[in-house]
Every structure is written in structure tokens, then in C-alpha cells.
Amino acid sequence: MQDKKVCVVGLGYVGLPLAAVCASKGYEVTGFDTDEKKLEKIKAGKSPFREEFLEELLPKVKIKAAHDINDIKNQDIYLICVPTPVDEKYLPDLSPVIGASQMVAENMSKGALVVLESTVNPGVSEDVVLPIFEKAGFQIGKDFHLSHCPERVNPGDPKWNVGNIPRVVGSIEEEGLRRTKEFYKSIVDAEIMAMESIREAEAVKILENSFRDVNIAFVNELAMSLSKLGIDVTNVIKGASTKPYAFMAHWPSCGVGGHCIPVDPYYMIEKGKEYNFDHKFLKTARNINNHMPFYTVELLQDLLNNIEKNIKGAKIGVLGVSYKANVGDLRESPALVIIEDLKNRGAEVIIYDPYIPQLSTVESVEKLLADSEAVILATNHKELEAITADDFARNNVRVVVDGKNCLDKKTIRARGVIYAGIGR
């Protein structure tokens, strides 16, 4: 291999699996992160977060876990895998990308390949990242190469991981593109598609996640509408799914979370403003999906009205806090918004998540059910999906709001428990 030493900057849900896969393919890997507790676990061959694929691979590979910037000098390839969040006003925050780029520019040698994996809007690589390296004295195409390969991970997925998901790559010049494509071909057992420009590669990830956000918003809106007609939207979606072409099922829920779907559209919305373009569709989708946690709490109050009960002063159990099933990830989790809204309305909130014990107020599902008058299921962990109608009835839980539509509606209602899902 032309390139033998790889430095991964940022050892989170993207960077750490990528570092492990690189090491498994024979690269000499240095992983840089500022979280020393995380680094200690990695040094011991343990994953700092629950991910079956990673937990199996980490003990088998060697990664130099570093927090000293001197350890990242003289690498052949730098993979920047830092967060790209939005602030409280939903404005893109590129400070992690800028900081990581400056650190790499100050420590790399001529000839290095730099790949930005962090999700950004079209133009960031050329307009924000490239000038940092030019200011440090590096000339693109001569002293270094700059490429973009938008990350693709799906935490908790037993099939798809960074080692087998197809990737797209883009670069500023031809040699950078060739070298980037060859590198990813060496670590990923799937197709590597070369885009015609680095901006096209940046736009791919925005399209992927905006597509999902828009479709989820559509079914969320449909769920709220059909519920007024007494129609179970999940049955309607299943019916539509029998069409073998031109339909892709998306499912309503109590909100959209994670590091991508509720964030990436804002990067495109703000970029559009620079060119006097108004992304009305993306903004509408974001507004609908941001509203779903509040809709879920309102749905709870509607059900409580049936037993002449108010949220204020009620003991409300929240099952699940992470943004998706079977992972311990809190990023942009709608459950956090639900909990805050419940507390603002004066509820006594009881919380249990087997993947996030630090936010759980009780130690088990059984304890939560025993202490709660009503329950909102906000995350469909396997353990929480297994709760039965008998469990609710036995503990005198009178109202259940199923924010993930994963519980057995008919049996719960048959036991005299008031039940509603999102659109069912």
C-alpha cells in the first residue's frame, strides 16, 4: 500500500469504527480524541459505547489511542470525523471541523491525504477547510490532497457497518480523487463511487438525510390527520407497502433524533440563504418533526382527560431516552424534549433506559411501571418492546402513549388500559 499510516481525528460513533476497520486491514492507525476516559477504554480493547460490531473487532486490532497532538505527526492519511452540530438557533456549527483541520494542518507533512468525513453542506471543504491548509503553507495537489467521503454509519445495525456500506468520494483534483478511492477500496468491502466534484460528494449526505427527514415528516403529518378519522396509519403504510414499486415505507414516531437527520437539513437551509434560495420543503419538514415530542405530550394529556387527570402532579413514566433502539446515544433525542415538556407541565417524571443508566431514575422496567400512573414509550429498545398488556394492567398503569408504535394495541386496550400510538 502506498499509504500505510492513518490518523483518525475524533473517535466517536463514526471515527472509532473506521479506525478499527483500518487497523483490521493492515494500516498503522492512530486515533486522536480529547476524551481521556474514552481513550483508556480503547487502549484496553473496549468500546466506549455499545455497538456489537465494534465490541467484537476492537480486541482484535491495534489502535494507538492518543490525546497528544505530537502523536499525529507524519501520517499518510488523516480522516477527520468530528461532529457537525447546530446551535440553539439551528445554525450550523463548524467549529469542530475548523479546529480539527487547524490541528492537522499544524502537524502534517507534505504529501498527506486529508479526508473530511464529517457531514457538511456543499462548499465547506473548498471554502472553509482548504484555506486553513493554504494558510499553513500547503498547496493543494502539490503538497497535499483534500477529499470528502461523507460518513455512513447506522449504530445498532447488525448487518451494515463502516466495513461493508458503499461509499462515495470526491476530491478537489484528480490525484487526490484517485488516492482517496484506492484507500477506501482497501478498507470497505463494497462499491466506492467517485463523484465528479468534492461539492457533489458533500451534497450526497445532505440529500440522503433530507430525503428521510421529509418522508418522516410526511407520515408524521399523515398520522396526526388520520388519527382524527379513527384510522390506524401503520396499517395504511403496510397496505401501501404491498405496491412493489414507487413506494418506500417511512414510519411516524414521537420525534426524530440522532446526529444526522434532525441536523443535516439545516446545513442546506443555511447554504441556500447564501444564494437567495428558500428551502421551504426542508424547513416545513423540520418544523413538523420538531413538533412531534410536544404532540406526544399533548396526546398524553388528551388520554388523561378520559380519567379526569391532569399532567400536573401526575406520575409519568418515560420508557427510553436514547434517540433510537438498542444504542446508548442521546444526540438530538426527542425523549429529552418530552421529559423537559413533562417537567414544565408539573409532572413527576420517572425514567428508565437500560442503555443510559446515568439518566434513569429507577433501576428497572418493573420499578417504573410500579411507580407510574401513565407511561410514554419513547424508545423501542428490545427490552421495552417486550412489555405486555398484563405488565401495564398488573401495575395499574392507566394510560399508555406508544411513541414508537411498537406495542400490542389490541391486547393493551383489551385489558382496560387507555392506549394511543402516533396515528393509531
Number of C-alpha atoms within 10 A of each C-alpha: 9 8 15 14 19 23 30 27 28 23 24 17 21 23 26 26 23 25 29 24 22 28 23 19 13 15 21 19 25 23 26 25 22 14 12 13 10 17 22 15 14 22 16 11 19 18 24 18 17 17 18 14 19 21 16 13 17 23 16 12 17 20 25 18 25 22 16 10 14 9 16 24 15 17 24 20 24 24 25 26 26 26 21 20 24 17 10 7 6 15 14 22 15 18 13 17 24 14 14 19 22 17 16 23 22 15 15 21 16 16 17 19 25 25 24 25 23 25 28 28 25 20 15 19 22 16 10 14 21 20 17 20 22 14 11 13 13 20 15 17 15 10 15 21 26 26 29 30 29 23 19 19 17 14 22 17 14 10 9 15 21 25 20 13 17 17 20 21 26 27 29 20 16 14 15 22 24 14 18 26 21 15 19 21 16 15 19 20 13 15 13 19 16 19 18 15 17 24 21 19 25 28 17 20 25 23 14 14 17 24 15 15 24 22 18 24 27 18 22 26 17 15 23 17 14 18 16 11 9 10 14 16 23 20 12 12 17 12 11 13 15 9 10 8 7 6 11 11 13 18 18 27 26 29 29 26 22 17 19 22 22 25 26 24 28 23 21 22 21 18 19 14 11 9 8 9 11 15 16 10 11 18 15 14 24 22 11 19 26 19 18 25 25 19 18 23 22 15 18 25 18 16 21 20 12 10 11 9 14 16 22 15 13 18 18 28 29 27 27 29 32 27 24 24 22 22 21 21 21 17 16 20 23 28 27 20 19 23 24 16 16 22 16 11 15 15 19 17 20 20 26 25 26 22 19 16 15 9 13 19 15 16 13 14 18 14 16 24 25 15 17 23 20 25 25 27 24 32 28 23 21 12 13 21 17 13 16 14 20 13 16 24 17 12 16 17 22 19 27 26 25 27 27 21 22 18 23 15 18 10 14 21 16 11 14 15 20 19 23 24 27 28 26 19
